[in-house]
Amino acid sequence: MTPAPGRVVVLNGTSSSGKTTLAAALRRRLEADDECWVVYSQDDFCPKLPPSWIQARKHIGRHADDGFVLEVRDGEFELRVGPVGHAILAAYRGAVAAAAHEGLNVIVDEVTMTQGEWDDWQVRLNGVDTTWVRVELAPDELERREAARGDRTIGHARYQLDIVHRFADYDLTVDTGVLSPDEAAAAIVSYLGTRR
């Protein structure tokens, strides 16, 4: 017997905007309500590429042009995604969809950067109750958090800021500079209650 699809909550925002922390807070909140949710992120998939297909900070992989290139040129951050990079991002979206179609509830830590990615989400999550959450953070705080992490190429978050919200249609917005993770999670749970 085919299970009923699970539900999906997509937290879409820039790197360093607090999505990972929010996803953890949201899962805890839903677990306290006896709901089982799993968390998927691009960060679960992209690091599975061999280092030779990645260029970031001081590491230069010899096949990075086919995978991911994150670099600063003339003081400006630049991201290039090759065919292998696009394939692993598609595999990530497919994994989220497969989990949902098997009946699992999924929280997605996402950075949608192209119309094609948005369109692919719509196809893969067809028939799944999906809530898109815009995760916002003021640019100065975004840059402060990015620098404090110490594991990101500086400028990455600002680069995404002008792109990440261009394509998605949102159901609600949370500002992680105004709301604590628990407050933002509570707002999402409240919204989910209205969709039941």
Short mmCIF file of the C-alpha atoms (twelve columns), coordinates in Angstrom:
data_MODEL
# 
_entry.id   MODEL 
# 
loop_
_atom_site.group_PDB 
_atom_site.id 
_atom_site.type_symbol 
_atom_site.label_atom_id 
_atom_site.label_alt_id 
_atom_site.label_comp_id 
_atom_site.label_asym_id 
_atom_site.label_seq_id 
_atom_site.Cartn_x 
_atom_site.Cartn_y 
_atom_site.Cartn_z 
_atom_site.pdbx_PDB_model_num 
ATOM 1   C CA . MET A 1   0.000  0.000  0.000   1 
ATOM 2   C CA . THR A 2   1.365  3.430  -0.949  1 
ATOM 3   C CA . PRO A 3   1.735  5.711  2.096   1 
ATOM 4   C CA . ALA A 4   0.138  9.141  2.201   1 
ATOM 5   C CA . PRO A 5   2.765  11.821 1.497   1 
ATOM 6   C CA . GLY A 6   4.382  13.551 4.419   1 
ATOM 7   C CA . ARG A 7   4.540  17.313 4.795   1 
ATOM 8   C CA . VAL A 8   7.470  19.536 3.845   1 
ATOM 9   C CA . VAL A 9   8.639  22.842 5.300   1 
ATOM 10  C CA . VAL A 10  11.289 24.596 3.210   1 
ATOM 11  C CA . LEU A 11  13.386 27.187 5.069   1 
ATOM 12  C CA . ASN A 12  14.828 29.251 2.225   1 
ATOM 13  C CA . GLY A 13  17.463 31.896 2.878   1 
ATOM 14  C CA . THR A 14  21.106 32.791 2.554   1 
ATOM 15  C CA . SER A 15  24.034 31.037 4.116   1 
ATOM 16  C CA . SER A 16  24.511 32.215 7.737   1 
ATOM 17  C CA . SER A 17  20.901 33.416 8.050   1 
ATOM 18  C CA . GLY A 18  20.159 30.918 10.821  1 
ATOM 19  C CA . LYS A 19  18.331 28.232 8.850   1 
ATOM 20  C CA . THR A 20  20.197 25.301 10.396  1 
ATOM 21  C CA . THR A 21  19.582 26.551 13.927  1 
ATOM 22  C CA . LEU A 22  15.950 27.257 13.060  1 
ATOM 23  C CA . ALA A 23  15.518 23.787 11.526  1 
ATOM 24  C CA . ALA A 24  16.779 22.201 14.751  1 
ATOM 25  C CA . ALA A 25  14.468 24.359 16.883  1 
ATOM 26  C CA . LEU A 26  11.508 23.566 14.633  1 
ATOM 27  C CA . ARG A 27  12.176 19.825 14.769  1 
ATOM 28  C CA . ARG A 28  12.420 19.951 18.591  1 
ATOM 29  C CA . ARG A 29  9.145  21.870 18.789  1 
ATOM 30  C CA . LEU A 30  7.357  19.403 16.506  1 
ATOM 31  C CA . GLU A 31  8.866  16.439 18.347  1 
ATOM 32  C CA . ALA A 32  7.477  17.853 21.608  1 
ATOM 33  C CA . ASP A 33  4.072  17.675 19.888  1 
ATOM 34  C CA . ASP A 34  4.769  13.983 19.072  1 
ATOM 35  C CA . GLU A 35  5.361  14.681 15.380  1 
ATOM 36  C CA . CYS A 36  8.268  13.016 13.585  1 
ATOM 37  C CA . TRP A 37  10.176 15.310 11.213  1 
ATOM 38  C CA . VAL A 38  13.562 14.798 9.549   1 
ATOM 39  C CA . VAL A 39  15.909 17.563 8.379   1 
ATOM 40  C CA . TYR A 40  17.575 17.624 4.954   1 
ATOM 41  C CA . SER A 41  20.099 20.200 3.779   1 
ATOM 42  C CA . GLN A 42  22.340 20.879 0.802   1 
ATOM 43  C CA . ASP A 43  25.127 20.562 3.361   1 
ATOM 44  C CA . ASP A 44  24.226 16.861 3.720   1 
ATOM 45  C CA . PHE A 45  24.917 16.253 0.036   1 
ATOM 46  C CA . CYS A 46  27.497 18.695 -1.347  1 
ATOM 47  C CA . PRO A 47  30.283 17.554 1.032   1 
ATOM 48  C CA . LYS A 48  29.838 14.031 -0.309  1 
ATOM 49  C CA . LEU A 49  31.636 15.124 -3.470  1 
ATOM 50  C CA . PRO A 50  35.320 14.211 -3.518  1 
ATOM 51  C CA . PRO A 51  37.532 17.230 -2.712  1 
ATOM 52  C CA . SER A 52  38.804 17.271 -6.301  1 
ATOM 53  C CA . TRP A 53  35.384 18.568 -7.417  1 
ATOM 54  C CA . ILE A 54  35.358 21.529 -5.016  1 
ATOM 55  C CA . GLN A 55  37.190 24.846 -4.891  1 
ATOM 56  C CA . ALA A 56  36.678 26.852 -1.708  1 
ATOM 57  C CA . ARG A 57  38.917 29.175 0.255   1 
ATOM 58  C CA . LYS A 58  42.483 27.856 -0.152  1 
ATOM 59  C CA . HIS A 59  41.511 24.444 -1.510  1 
ATOM 60  C CA . ILE A 60  41.529 24.123 -5.313  1 
ATOM 61  C CA . GLY A 61  40.226 20.802 -6.631  1 
ATOM 62  C CA . ARG A 62  41.428 19.837 -10.080 1 
ATOM 63  C CA . HIS A 63  37.865 19.060 -11.260 1 
ATOM 64  C CA . ALA A 64  36.172 21.965 -9.455  1 
ATOM 65  C CA . ASP A 65  34.864 23.481 -12.693 1 
ATOM 66  C CA . ASP A 66  32.654 20.387 -12.977 1 
ATOM 67  C CA . GLY A 67  31.557 20.649 -9.327  1 
ATOM 68  C CA . PHE A 68  31.583 23.816 -7.233  1 
ATOM 69  C CA . VAL A 69  33.844 26.851 -7.396  1 
ATOM 70  C CA . LEU A 70  33.498 29.395 -4.582  1 
ATOM 71  C CA . GLU A 71  36.003 32.204 -4.976  1 
ATOM 72  C CA . VAL A 72  36.559 35.910 -4.573  1 
ATOM 73  C CA . ARG A 73  37.548 37.764 -7.753  1 
ATOM 74  C CA . ASP A 74  38.391 41.450 -7.692  1 
ATOM 75  C CA . GLY A 75  36.894 41.652 -4.205  1 
ATOM 76  C CA . GLU A 76  33.571 40.098 -5.266  1 
ATOM 77  C CA . PHE A 77  32.337 36.640 -4.322  1 
ATOM 78  C CA . GLU A 78  31.534 34.326 -7.221  1 
ATOM 79  C CA . LEU A 79  29.891 30.896 -7.304  1 
ATOM 80  C CA . ARG A 80  30.085 28.601 -10.308 1 
ATOM 81  C CA . VAL A 81  28.280 25.280 -10.454 1 
ATOM 82  C CA . GLY A 82  29.306 22.665 -12.997 1 
ATOM 83  C CA . PRO A 83  27.434 19.592 -14.239 1 
ATOM 84  C CA . VAL A 84  28.445 17.406 -11.284 1 
ATOM 85  C CA . GLY A 85  27.438 20.192 -8.882  1 
ATOM 86  C CA . HIS A 86  24.049 20.494 -10.558 1 
ATOM 87  C CA . ALA A 87  23.643 16.707 -10.406 1 
ATOM 88  C CA . ILE A 88  24.264 16.517 -6.672  1 
ATOM 89  C CA . LEU A 89  21.858 19.394 -6.006  1 
ATOM 90  C CA . ALA A 90  19.222 17.585 -8.086  1 
ATOM 91  C CA . ALA A 91  19.927 14.393 -6.115  1 
ATOM 92  C CA . TYR A 92  19.366 16.356 -2.879  1 
ATOM 93  C CA . ARG A 93  16.009 17.677 -4.106  1 
ATOM 94  C CA . GLY A 94  15.124 14.165 -5.224  1 
ATOM 95  C CA . ALA A 95  15.988 12.749 -1.804  1 
ATOM 96  C CA . VAL A 96  13.730 15.286 -0.088  1 
ATOM 97  C CA . ALA A 97  10.895 14.410 -2.465  1 
ATOM 98  C CA . ALA A 98  11.454 10.659 -2.070  1 
ATOM 99  C CA . ALA A 99  11.300 10.969 1.719   1 
ATOM 100 C CA . ALA A 100 8.088  12.997 1.541   1 
ATOM 101 C CA . HIS A 101 6.469  10.604 -0.934  1 
ATOM 102 C CA . GLU A 102 7.329  7.730  1.444   1 
ATOM 103 C CA . GLY A 103 5.313  9.466  4.158   1 
ATOM 104 C CA . LEU A 104 8.066  11.270 6.070   1 
ATOM 105 C CA . ASN A 105 7.696  14.892 7.179   1 
ATOM 106 C CA . VAL A 106 10.739 16.882 6.058   1 
ATOM 107 C CA . ILE A 107 12.241 20.212 7.125   1 
ATOM 108 C CA . VAL A 108 14.485 21.514 4.330   1 
ATOM 109 C CA . ASP A 109 17.429 23.878 4.906   1 
ATOM 110 C CA . GLU A 110 17.532 25.451 1.428   1 
ATOM 111 C CA . VAL A 111 19.178 28.134 -0.718  1 
ATOM 112 C CA . THR A 112 17.231 28.388 -3.988  1 
ATOM 113 C CA . MET A 113 19.445 30.227 -6.475  1 
ATOM 114 C CA . THR A 114 17.821 29.728 -9.891  1 
ATOM 115 C CA . GLN A 115 14.439 29.563 -11.579 1 
ATOM 116 C CA . GLY A 116 15.331 26.039 -12.652 1 
ATOM 117 C CA . GLU A 117 15.809 24.948 -9.028  1 
ATOM 118 C CA . TRP A 118 12.454 26.472 -8.041  1 
ATOM 119 C CA . ASP A 119 10.729 24.774 -10.989 1 
ATOM 120 C CA . ASP A 120 12.347 21.438 -10.085 1 
ATOM 121 C CA . TRP A 121 11.064 21.727 -6.509  1 
ATOM 122 C CA . GLN A 122 7.525  22.267 -7.855  1 
ATOM 123 C CA . VAL A 123 7.696  19.128 -9.991  1 
ATOM 124 C CA . ARG A 124 9.276  16.935 -7.321  1 
ATOM 125 C CA . LEU A 125 6.961  18.073 -4.516  1 
ATOM 126 C CA . ASN A 126 3.788  17.894 -6.598  1 
ATOM 127 C CA . GLY A 127 1.055  16.427 -4.387  1 
ATOM 128 C CA . VAL A 128 2.986  17.144 -1.176  1 
ATOM 129 C CA . ASP A 129 1.718  19.686 1.367   1 
ATOM 130 C CA . THR A 130 4.644  22.112 1.225   1 
ATOM 131 C CA . THR A 131 5.175  25.308 3.194   1 
ATOM 132 C CA . TRP A 132 7.816  27.765 1.946   1 
ATOM 133 C CA . VAL A 133 9.316  29.974 4.654   1 
ATOM 134 C CA . ARG A 134 11.353 33.064 3.775   1 
ATOM 135 C CA . VAL A 135 14.219 33.292 6.274   1 
ATOM 136 C CA . GLU A 136 15.449 36.884 6.475   1 
ATOM 137 C CA . LEU A 137 18.315 38.597 8.257   1 
ATOM 138 C CA . ALA A 138 19.627 42.152 7.924   1 
ATOM 139 C CA . PRO A 139 22.761 42.303 5.719   1 
ATOM 140 C CA . ASP A 140 25.058 43.715 8.428   1 
ATOM 141 C CA . GLU A 141 24.103 40.953 10.881  1 
ATOM 142 C CA . LEU A 142 24.377 38.382 8.100   1 
ATOM 143 C CA . GLU A 143 27.956 39.437 7.406   1 
ATOM 144 C CA . ARG A 144 28.801 39.495 11.119  1 
ATOM 145 C CA . ARG A 145 27.553 35.930 11.529  1 
ATOM 146 C CA . GLU A 146 29.357 34.778 8.397   1 
ATOM 147 C CA . ALA A 147 32.672 36.182 9.645   1 
ATOM 148 C CA . ALA A 148 32.138 34.715 13.130  1 
ATOM 149 C CA . ARG A 149 31.644 31.214 11.694  1 
ATOM 150 C CA . GLY A 150 35.166 31.114 10.312  1 
ATOM 151 C CA . ASP A 151 34.318 28.341 7.845   1 
ATOM 152 C CA . ARG A 152 32.756 30.357 5.028   1 
ATOM 153 C CA . THR A 153 34.173 32.334 2.130   1 
ATOM 154 C CA . ILE A 154 33.508 35.953 3.058   1 
ATOM 155 C CA . GLY A 155 30.977 37.512 0.725   1 
ATOM 156 C CA . HIS A 156 29.085 34.261 0.110   1 
ATOM 157 C CA . ALA A 157 25.994 35.342 2.082   1 
ATOM 158 C CA . ARG A 158 25.820 38.824 0.524   1 
ATOM 159 C CA . TYR A 159 26.164 37.255 -2.932  1 
ATOM 160 C CA . GLN A 160 23.132 35.069 -2.222  1 
ATOM 161 C CA . LEU A 161 21.107 37.902 -0.692  1 
ATOM 162 C CA . ASP A 162 20.190 39.445 -4.052  1 
ATOM 163 C CA . ILE A 163 19.232 36.088 -5.563  1 
ATOM 164 C CA . VAL A 164 17.843 33.682 -2.961  1 
ATOM 165 C CA . HIS A 165 14.365 35.210 -2.633  1 
ATOM 166 C CA . ARG A 166 13.929 36.015 -6.312  1 
ATOM 167 C CA . PHE A 167 12.128 32.836 -7.374  1 
ATOM 168 C CA . ALA A 168 10.171 31.311 -4.489  1 
ATOM 169 C CA . ASP A 169 6.564  32.035 -3.569  1 
ATOM 170 C CA . TYR A 170 6.369  32.150 0.230   1 
ATOM 171 C CA . ASP A 171 3.712  31.204 2.717   1 
ATOM 172 C CA . LEU A 172 5.308  33.138 5.583   1 
ATOM 173 C CA . THR A 173 8.427  35.081 6.575   1 
ATOM 174 C CA . VAL A 174 10.572 34.899 9.703   1 
ATOM 175 C CA . ASP A 175 13.351 37.345 10.570  1 
ATOM 176 C CA . THR A 176 16.057 35.576 12.551  1 
ATOM 177 C CA . GLY A 177 17.498 38.913 13.644  1 
ATOM 178 C CA . VAL A 178 14.225 39.790 15.377  1 
ATOM 179 C CA . LEU A 179 12.952 36.377 16.467  1 
ATOM 180 C CA . SER A 180 14.867 33.799 18.477  1 
ATOM 181 C CA . PRO A 181 15.018 30.323 16.922  1 
ATOM 182 C CA . ASP A 182 12.296 29.125 19.298  1 
ATOM 183 C CA . GLU A 183 10.086 32.122 18.488  1 
ATOM 184 C CA . ALA A 184 10.526 31.612 14.760  1 
ATOM 185 C CA . ALA A 185 9.796  27.900 15.161  1 
ATOM 186 C CA . ALA A 186 6.634  28.723 17.117  1 
ATOM 187 C CA . ALA A 187 5.482  31.031 14.301  1 
ATOM 188 C CA . ILE A 188 5.981  28.248 11.760  1 
ATOM 189 C CA . VAL A 189 4.181  25.673 13.920  1 
ATOM 190 C CA . SER A 190 1.284  28.103 14.344  1 
ATOM 191 C CA . TYR A 191 1.099  28.547 10.578  1 
ATOM 192 C CA . LEU A 192 1.222  24.783 10.003  1 
ATOM 193 C CA . GLY A 193 -1.749 24.453 12.343  1 
ATOM 194 C CA . THR A 194 -3.803 26.639 10.017  1 
ATOM 195 C CA . ARG A 195 -3.075 24.297 7.059   1 
ATOM 196 C CA . ARG A 196 -4.321 21.118 8.693   1 
# 
